[in-house]
Amino acid sequence: MTTGTKNYLREATDDAAETVRNFADEILEQLLDKGEASDDLLNDYPNGDAWHHESHVDKWYSLIDAAELIDQLSEFEEDDAGLWQGQQPKEAISTCAAFTYGNAVYSEWRELIEKINTEAAEIISDFDETAEGCDDTDALETDKREALRKMIAEIADNA
């Protein structure tokens, strides 16, 4: 990459990590209730769809920035031409870039949730094994909750 060029994949990863931080309480509750967190941000998190669109998709890019973004994030390129049908060429390219960026963030989000679920399975298993002979299960549940909360934060912070 040339100097001054944005690293759109890094930005998408950062935005995905911010999304994990934003929904950390919901992720934690899903882990405790179901043993895993959903990676369906748009349907399984309160206002997840609105958050994603307002934070990651509803953006405008100049023609140069849009071309660079689409080039860098080509594996996530939006191909639903209906999203920009009827728009002028520059606006259409900006719209394609915006949805491409949204796709990249969503893909990175799903990868972070997969990591969270993998690590959570180990944490939950360890705590459940310990609980079998434990008299103070309330304290153990509190410890499990805190271990999961810490792990979610660490994955987001290290993304």
C-alpha positions as CSV (number, residue, x, y, z in Angstrom):
1,M,0.0,0.0,0.0
2,T,1.2,3.5,-0.7
3,T,1.7,6.1,2.0
4,G,-1.5,7.9,2.9
5,T,-3.7,5.1,1.6
6,K,-6.3,3.9,4.1
7,N,-6.2,0.3,5.2
8,Y,-9.9,-0.4,4.8
9,L,-9.6,-4.0,6.1
10,R,-8.0,-2.7,9.3
11,E,-10.8,-0.2,9.7
12,A,-13.4,-2.9,9.1
13,T,-11.7,-5.1,11.8
14,D,-11.7,-2.2,14.2
15,D,-15.4,-1.5,13.5
16,A,-16.2,-5.1,14.0
17,A,-14.4,-5.0,17.4
18,E,-16.3,-1.9,18.3
19,T,-19.5,-3.7,17.5
20,V,-18.5,-6.6,19.8
21,R,-17.8,-4.0,22.6
22,N,-21.2,-2.4,21.9
23,F,-23.1,-5.7,22.2
24,A,-20.8,-7.3,24.9
25,D,-23.7,-7.6,27.4
26,E,-25.9,-9.3,24.8
27,I,-23.1,-11.6,23.8
28,L,-22.5,-12.5,27.4
29,E,-26.1,-13.3,28.1
30,Q,-26.3,-15.5,25.0
31,L,-23.2,-17.4,26.1
32,L,-24.7,-17.9,29.5
33,D,-28.2,-18.8,28.2
34,K,-27.4,-20.9,25.1
35,G,-23.7,-21.7,25.4
36,E,-22.8,-19.7,22.3
37,A,-23.4,-16.2,20.9
38,S,-25.2,-15.7,17.6
39,D,-23.3,-14.2,14.7
40,D,-26.5,-12.8,13.2
41,L,-26.0,-9.2,14.2
42,L,-29.0,-8.0,12.1
43,N,-31.6,-10.2,13.7
44,D,-30.4,-11.5,17.1
45,Y,-29.2,-8.3,18.7
46,P,-31.4,-5.3,19.7
47,N,-31.1,-2.6,17.1
48,G,-28.2,-4.6,15.5
49,D,-29.5,-3.9,12.0
50,A,-29.8,-0.2,12.6
51,W,-26.3,-0.1,14.4
52,H,-24.7,-1.8,11.4
53,H,-26.3,0.4,8.8
54,E,-25.8,3.6,10.7
55,S,-22.2,2.8,11.8
56,H,-20.8,1.0,8.8
57,V,-23.0,1.2,5.7
58,D,-24.6,4.7,5.6
59,K,-21.4,6.4,4.4
60,W,-20.5,8.4,1.4
61,Y,-17.2,7.9,-0.4
62,S,-15.5,10.1,-3.0
63,L,-14.9,8.4,-6.3
64,I,-11.2,7.9,-5.5
65,D,-11.8,6.6,-2.0
66,A,-14.6,4.3,-3.3
67,A,-12.4,2.8,-5.9
68,E,-9.6,2.2,-3.4
69,L,-12.0,0.6,-0.9
70,I,-13.6,-1.7,-3.5
71,D,-10.1,-2.7,-4.7
72,Q,-8.8,-3.4,-1.2
73,L,-12.0,-5.2,-0.1
74,S,-12.7,-7.0,-3.4
75,E,-13.5,-10.3,-1.6
76,F,-16.4,-8.5,0.1
77,E,-17.6,-6.6,-2.9
78,E,-21.3,-6.0,-3.0
79,D,-22.8,-7.3,-6.2
80,D,-26.5,-6.4,-5.8
81,A,-26.8,-3.7,-8.4
82,G,-30.4,-3.1,-7.3
83,L,-28.9,-1.2,-4.3
84,W,-27.6,1.6,-6.7
85,Q,-30.0,1.2,-9.5
86,G,-31.0,4.6,-10.9
87,Q,-28.1,6.5,-9.3
88,Q,-25.6,8.5,-11.2
89,P,-22.3,6.7,-11.8
90,K,-20.2,8.4,-9.0
91,E,-23.1,8.0,-6.5
92,A,-23.5,4.3,-7.6
93,I,-19.8,3.6,-7.0
94,S,-20.0,5.3,-3.6
95,T,-23.0,3.2,-2.7
96,C,-21.2,0.0,-3.9
97,A,-18.3,1.0,-1.7
98,A,-20.5,1.6,1.3
99,F,-22.2,-1.8,1.1
100,T,-18.8,-3.5,0.4
101,Y,-17.4,-1.9,3.5
102,G,-20.5,-3.1,5.4
103,N,-20.0,-6.6,4.1
104,A,-16.3,-6.5,5.3
105,V,-17.3,-5.3,8.8
106,Y,-20.0,-8.0,9.0
107,S,-17.5,-10.7,8.0
108,E,-15.0,-9.6,10.5
109,W,-17.8,-9.5,13.2
110,R,-18.7,-13.1,12.4
111,E,-15.0,-14.1,12.8
112,L,-14.8,-12.4,16.2
113,I,-18.0,-14.1,17.3
114,E,-16.6,-17.5,16.2
115,K,-13.4,-16.8,18.3
116,I,-15.6,-15.8,21.2
117,N,-17.7,-19.0,20.9
118,T,-14.6,-21.2,20.7
119,E,-13.0,-19.7,23.8
120,A,-16.4,-19.5,25.6
121,A,-16.9,-23.3,25.1
122,E,-13.7,-24.0,27.0
123,I,-14.5,-21.5,29.8
124,I,-18.0,-22.8,30.2
125,S,-16.8,-26.4,30.2
126,D,-14.2,-25.7,32.8
127,F,-16.7,-24.0,35.1
128,D,-19.3,-26.6,34.6
129,E,-16.8,-29.4,35.6
130,T,-15.9,-27.4,38.7
131,A,-19.5,-26.9,39.6
132,E,-20.2,-30.6,39.9
133,G,-18.6,-30.8,43.4
134,C,-19.0,-27.2,44.4
135,D,-21.1,-26.0,47.4
136,D,-21.1,-22.3,46.4
137,T,-22.5,-22.4,42.8
138,D,-23.6,-18.8,43.0
139,A,-20.0,-17.6,43.5
140,L,-18.9,-20.0,40.7
141,E,-21.6,-18.5,38.3
142,T,-20.3,-15.0,39.2
143,D,-16.8,-16.1,38.4
144,K,-17.9,-17.7,35.1
145,R,-19.7,-14.5,34.1
146,E,-16.7,-12.4,34.8
147,A,-14.3,-14.8,33.0
148,L,-16.6,-14.7,29.9
149,R,-16.9,-10.9,30.1
150,K,-13.1,-10.5,30.3
151,M,-12.6,-12.9,27.4
152,I,-15.1,-11.0,25.2
153,A,-13.3,-7.7,26.0
154,E,-9.9,-9.3,25.3
155,I,-11.0,-10.6,21.9
156,A,-12.4,-7.2,20.9
157,D,-9.3,-5.4,22.2
158,N,-6.9,-7.7,20.3
159,A,-8.8,-7.8,17.0
